[in-house]
Amino acid sequence: MSEQQQNQLNIEISEEIAEGQYANLAIITHSHAEFVVDFVSVMPGTPKSKVKSRIVLTPQHAKRLMTALADNLDKFEDVHGKIKDYEEVQVPFQFGGPAAQA
């Protein structure tokens, strides 16, 4: 068995998870030990929105995720052109942690 075969990770995904969840807002908070990313679907004219998914990461994994996202965004823009940010979403609330960022 080659070294590559020994290091392969077999990842399974259920049908429900594979469908995904739509989110157009991410609220990020952190403590000294973890980052919490809440993915929210905000619909216009709706006064209430729900968190669709919460991901909890160690600071090291949060940094690795940030690096992986930046790398993938660069690759995407190389193929499809620069992504334009059409609006800045202002989040006028806090959830007991540092200011929210999306």
Z-matrix of the N, CA and C atoms (Angstrom, degrees):
N
C 1 1.454
C 2 1.530 1 108.52
N 3 1.323 2 116.78 1 132.24
C 4 1.459 3 120.00 2 -178.61
C 5 1.525 4 110.65 3 -75.38
N 6 1.341 5 115.26 4 162.64
C 7 1.464 6 120.50 5 179.66
C 8 1.524 7 110.72 6 -62.43
N 9 1.350 8 117.14 7 -36.32
C 10 1.457 9 120.70 8 179.57
C 11 1.527 10 110.70 9 -64.04
N 12 1.345 11 117.40 10 -41.51
C 13 1.458 12 120.68 11 179.23
C 14 1.526 13 110.55 12 -65.58
N 15 1.335 14 117.51 13 -36.88
C 16 1.458 15 120.72 14 179.95
C 17 1.529 16 110.92 15 -67.42
N 18 1.323 17 118.26 16 -30.53
C 19 1.458 18 121.96 17 -176.61
C 20 1.525 19 113.63 18 -92.88
N 21 1.335 20 118.32 19 2.50
C 22 1.461 21 120.53 20 179.89
C 23 1.520 22 110.04 21 -72.30
N 24 1.335 23 115.58 22 143.32
C 25 1.449 24 122.67 23 178.56
C 26 1.516 25 108.34 24 -110.84
N 27 1.306 26 116.90 25 125.57
C 28 1.450 27 122.31 26 179.45
C 29 1.525 28 108.02 27 -91.08
N 30 1.330 29 117.02 28 111.73
C 31 1.461 30 121.78 29 -177.35
C 32 1.523 31 108.71 30 -112.07
N 33 1.329 32 116.01 31 129.32
C 34 1.453 33 121.81 32 177.46
C 35 1.520 34 109.05 33 -110.11
N 36 1.344 35 116.00 34 151.51
C 37 1.456 36 120.96 35 178.38
C 38 1.523 37 108.84 36 -137.09
N 39 1.324 38 116.27 37 132.76
C 40 1.460 39 120.05 38 179.66
C 41 1.529 40 109.12 39 -74.57
N 42 1.321 41 116.83 40 161.10
C 43 1.471 42 120.63 41 179.26
C 44 1.520 43 110.65 42 -60.66
N 45 1.329 44 117.16 43 -40.32
C 46 1.471 45 121.08 44 -178.59
C 47 1.526 46 111.29 45 -62.40
N 48 1.316 47 116.51 46 -45.42
C 49 1.466 48 120.53 47 179.63
C 50 1.524 49 110.34 48 -69.54
N 51 1.316 50 117.61 49 -36.79
C 52 1.467 51 121.82 50 -178.70
C 53 1.525 52 111.85 51 -62.71
N 54 1.329 53 117.73 52 -27.08
C 55 1.466 54 120.86 53 177.88
C 56 1.522 55 111.41 54 -66.91
N 57 1.312 56 117.64 55 -27.40
C 58 1.460 57 121.78 56 178.62
C 59 1.514 58 113.35 57 78.00
N 60 1.312 59 115.07 58 172.14
C 61 1.457 60 123.43 59 176.34
C 62 1.520 61 107.84 60 -128.77
N 63 1.319 62 117.28 61 135.65
C 64 1.461 63 121.04 62 176.40
C 65 1.525 64 108.92 63 -80.36
N 66 1.325 65 116.01 64 133.98
C 67 1.458 66 121.55 65 174.89
C 68 1.520 67 108.67 66 -141.67
N 69 1.338 68 116.31 67 138.31
C 70 1.459 69 120.46 68 176.93
C 71 1.529 70 111.39 69 -123.09
N 72 1.328 71 115.90 70 14.73
C 73 1.454 72 121.29 71 176.53
C 74 1.525 73 108.38 72 -150.63
N 75 1.306 74 116.13 73 135.51
C 76 1.465 75 121.42 74 173.82
C 77 1.516 76 107.64 75 -120.89
N 78 1.314 77 116.28 76 129.20
C 79 1.457 78 122.04 77 177.17
C 80 1.522 79 106.63 78 -110.93
N 81 1.325 80 115.48 79 120.92
C 82 1.461 81 120.46 80 -174.18
C 83 1.523 82 109.49 81 -115.33
N 84 1.323 83 115.53 82 124.65
C 85 1.461 84 121.40 83 174.55
C 86 1.521 85 107.53 84 -128.50
N 87 1.323 86 115.87 85 164.80
C 88 1.460 87 117.94 86 179.74
C 89 1.520 88 111.16 87 -154.02
N 90 1.314 89 113.86 88 156.69
C 91 1.453 90 123.01 89 171.08
C 92 1.523 91 106.45 90 -119.05
N 93 1.302 92 116.87 91 -170.07
C 94 1.469 93 119.15 92 178.11
C 95 1.530 94 111.64 93 -69.07
N 96 1.334 95 117.97 94 -19.43
C 97 1.460 96 120.52 95 -172.28
C 98 1.522 97 115.14 96 -114.92
N 99 1.349 98 117.86 97 -14.67
C 100 1.453 99 118.34 98 -175.33
C 101 1.524 100 111.97 99 -155.63
N 102 1.328 101 114.48 100 155.93
C 103 1.458 102 123.00 101 171.76
C 104 1.518 103 106.89 102 -108.90
N 105 1.320 104 116.55 103 138.52
C 106 1.460 105 122.03 104 177.12
C 107 1.519 106 107.02 105 -118.89
N 108 1.333 107 115.53 106 123.91
C 109 1.460 108 121.34 107 178.45
C 110 1.520 109 107.34 108 -115.83
N 111 1.339 110 115.57 109 114.41
C 112 1.460 111 121.70 110 176.10
C 113 1.520 112 107.93 111 -100.16
N 114 1.332 113 116.28 112 125.33
C 115 1.455 114 122.40 113 177.06
C 116 1.525 115 108.02 114 -100.00
N 117 1.351 116 115.99 115 125.37
C 118 1.455 117 122.70 116 -172.89
C 119 1.519 118 109.32 117 -123.75
N 120 1.319 119 116.00 118 145.16
C 121 1.460 120 121.95 119 172.53
C 122 1.522 121 107.00 120 -107.03
N 123 1.341 122 115.93 121 108.91
C 124 1.464 123 122.04 122 -179.33
C 125 1.524 124 107.56 123 -102.08
N 126 1.328 125 116.60 124 123.40
C 127 1.460 126 121.17 125 178.99
C 128 1.523 127 109.44 126 -107.66
N 129 1.331 128 117.50 127 135.29
C 130 1.468 129 121.39 128 -179.36
C 131 1.531 130 111.43 129 -56.21
N 132 1.321 131 115.78 130 138.02
C 133 1.459 132 120.67 131 177.06
C 134 1.508 133 114.52 132 78.55
N 135 1.315 134 117.13 133 0.62
C 136 1.457 135 120.99 134 179.25
C 137 1.523 136 108.36 135 -102.69
N 138 1.335 137 117.72 136 121.43
C 139 1.466 138 119.12 137 -175.43
C 140 1.526 139 114.38 138 -74.50
N 141 1.317 140 117.08 139 -13.72
C 142 1.463 141 120.60 140 -175.77
C 143 1.520 142 109.69 141 -130.55
N 144 1.313 143 116.54 142 137.07
C 145 1.459 144 121.77 143 177.09
C 146 1.517 145 108.88 144 -129.01
N 147 1.322 146 115.59 145 154.84
C 148 1.458 147 119.96 146 -178.92
C 149 1.516 148 110.85 147 -115.40
N 150 1.325 149 114.51 148 146.74
C 151 1.459 150 119.99 149 171.28
C 152 1.517 151 106.66 150 -69.42
N 153 1.338 152 115.81 151 126.55
C 154 1.464 153 120.91 152 -179.44
C 155 1.518 154 111.61 153 -91.18
N 156 1.335 155 115.90 154 -28.45
C 157 1.459 156 119.94 155 -178.99
C 158 1.519 157 108.63 156 -158.13
N 159 1.318 158 116.86 157 143.38
C 160 1.464 159 122.57 158 175.49
C 161 1.523 160 107.76 159 -124.98
N 162 1.327 161 115.23 160 128.16
C 163 1.458 162 121.17 161 178.14
C 164 1.526 163 107.26 162 -117.89
N 165 1.318 164 116.28 163 129.72
C 166 1.467 165 122.12 164 178.98
C 167 1.528 166 107.39 165 -111.78
N 168 1.344 167 115.63 166 127.65
C 169 1.460 168 121.79 167 -175.32
C 170 1.519 169 110.82 168 -130.07
N 171 1.315 170 116.02 169 150.91
C 172 1.455 171 119.70 170 168.75
C 173 1.528 172 107.46 171 -71.86
N 174 1.334 173 119.06 172 158.92
C 175 1.465 174 119.51 173 176.65
C 176 1.531 175 112.33 174 -56.12
N 177 1.322 176 117.40 175 -37.34
C 178 1.464 177 120.50 176 179.27
C 179 1.524 178 111.26 177 -64.54
N 180 1.334 179 117.05 178 -42.92
C 181 1.460 180 119.73 179 179.42
C 182 1.526 181 111.42 180 -71.16
N 183 1.330 182 117.58 181 -32.58
C 184 1.467 183 120.41 182 175.86
C 185 1.526 184 109.92 183 -62.37
N 186 1.326 185 116.30 184 -42.37
C 187 1.463 186 119.52 185 179.44
C 188 1.526 187 111.02 186 -66.54
N 189 1.333 188 117.09 187 -39.53
C 190 1.462 189 120.56 188 177.74
C 191 1.530 190 110.87 189 -64.67
N 192 1.345 191 116.83 190 -38.04
C 193 1.464 192 120.93 191 176.99
C 194 1.524 193 110.00 192 -64.20
N 195 1.332 194 117.46 193 -44.57
C 196 1.459 195 121.23 194 178.93
C 197 1.533 196 110.85 195 -59.24
N 198 1.318 197 116.86 196 -43.65
C 199 1.462 198 121.43 197 179.43
C 200 1.523 199 110.73 198 -64.83
N 201 1.329 200 116.92 199 -42.73
C 202 1.469 201 121.02 200 179.73
C 203 1.529 202 110.99 201 -65.74
N 204 1.337 203 117.65 202 -40.48
C 205 1.463 204 120.67 203 177.78
C 206 1.527 205 110.72 204 -64.25
N 207 1.330 206 117.18 205 -44.17
C 208 1.472 207 120.69 206 179.40
C 209 1.519 208 110.69 207 -61.53
N 210 1.323 209 117.11 208 -42.36
C 211 1.462 210 121.63 209 179.06
C 212 1.533 211 110.34 210 -62.80
N 213 1.327 212 116.89 211 -44.83
C 214 1.464 213 120.62 212 -179.40
C 215 1.524 214 111.93 213 -68.90
N 216 1.330 215 117.94 214 -35.92
C 217 1.464 216 120.29 215 175.92
C 218 1.526 217 110.63 216 -64.06
N 219 1.327 218 117.17 217 -42.35
C 220 1.463 219 120.64 218 176.62
C 221 1.523 220 111.02 219 -59.06
N 222 1.326 221 117.18 220 -45.61
C 223 1.466 222 121.50 221 179.72
C 224 1.528 223 110.95 222 -63.78
N 225 1.335 224 116.67 223 -41.11
C 226 1.464 225 121.42 224 178.37
C 227 1.519 226 110.25 225 -61.19
N 228 1.343 227 117.13 226 -47.35
C 229 1.459 228 121.25 227 -178.26
C 230 1.528 229 112.07 228 -67.50
N 231 1.318 230 117.39 229 -30.53
C 232 1.461 231 120.42 230 175.14
C 233 1.525 232 111.17 231 -60.47
N 234 1.329 233 116.69 232 -36.69
C 235 1.463 234 121.83 233 -177.79
C 236 1.527 235 111.92 234 -88.27
N 237 1.343 236 117.00 235 -42.33
C 238 1.466 237 121.42 236 -169.36
C 239 1.528 238 114.72 237 -108.77
N 240 1.307 239 118.14 238 -2.80
C 241 1.458 240 120.44 239 -177.82
C 242 1.520 241 111.74 240 92.27
N 243 1.322 242 114.87 241 168.08
C 244 1.463 243 121.71 242 -176.18
C 245 1.523 244 111.41 243 -62.24
N 246 1.304 245 116.52 244 135.94
C 247 1.459 246 122.64 245 176.24
C 248 1.527 247 107.45 246 -81.67
N 249 1.328 248 116.18 247 126.79
C 250 1.459 249 121.13 248 178.50
C 251 1.524 250 109.58 249 -94.39
N 252 1.321 251 115.93 250 136.16
C 253 1.459 252 121.22 251 176.32
C 254 1.518 253 107.01 252 -94.52
N 255 1.326 254 117.58 253 104.73
C 256 1.461 255 122.01 254 -172.91
C 257 1.520 256 114.01 255 -79.67
N 258 1.323 257 117.28 256 -22.68
C 259 1.455 258 118.60 257 -179.71
C 260 1.509 259 110.21 258 -152.47
N 261 1.298 260 114.26 259 151.21
C 262 1.452 261 119.86 260 172.76
C 263 1.513 262 107.31 261 -101.66
N 264 1.288 263 116.60 262 125.04
C 265 1.460 264 121.05 263 179.29
C 266 1.520 265 107.45 264 -89.86
N 267 1.311 266 116.19 265 122.38
C 268 1.457 267 121.15 266 177.02
C 269 1.522 268 107.83 267 -95.18
N 270 1.311 269 116.32 268 124.82
C 271 1.456 270 121.37 269 179.49
C 272 1.522 271 106.85 270 -103.66
N 273 1.345 272 117.98 271 106.60
C 274 1.461 273 120.66 272 -172.93
C 275 1.521 274 114.33 273 -86.52
N 276 1.315 275 117.90 274 22.82
C 277 1.449 276 119.38 275 -178.08
C 278 1.510 277 110.42 276 -141.33
N 279 1.328 278 115.03 277 161.09
C 280 1.463 279 120.97 278 176.66
C 281 1.513 280 108.26 279 -129.00
N 282 1.301 281 116.29 280 154.89
C 283 1.446 282 121.85 281 -178.09
C 284 1.520 283 110.76 282 -113.43
N 285 1.305 284 116.60 283 41.70
C 286 1.457 285 119.94 284 176.55
C 287 1.519 286 114.03 285 80.12
N 288 1.316 287 118.10 286 7.12
C 289 1.453 288 121.39 287 179.59
C 290 1.512 289 109.87 288 -127.15
N 291 1.297 290 116.46 289 -163.89
C 292 1.468 291 120.10 290 176.69
C 293 1.517 292 111.19 291 -61.40
N 294 1.313 293 117.11 292 164.12
C 295 1.457 294 122.00 293 -178.68
C 296 1.524 295 110.92 294 -53.67
N 297 1.317 296 116.49 295 139.18
C 298 1.461 297 122.06 296 -179.19
C 299 1.522 298 109.93 297 -70.25
N 300 1.331 299 115.24 298 145.91
C 301 1.451 300 121.70 299 175.82
C 302 1.505 301 108.72 300 -136.96
N 303 1.318 302 115.70 301 145.68
C 304 1.469 303 119.30 302 177.88
C 305 1.503 304 108.90 303 -125.79
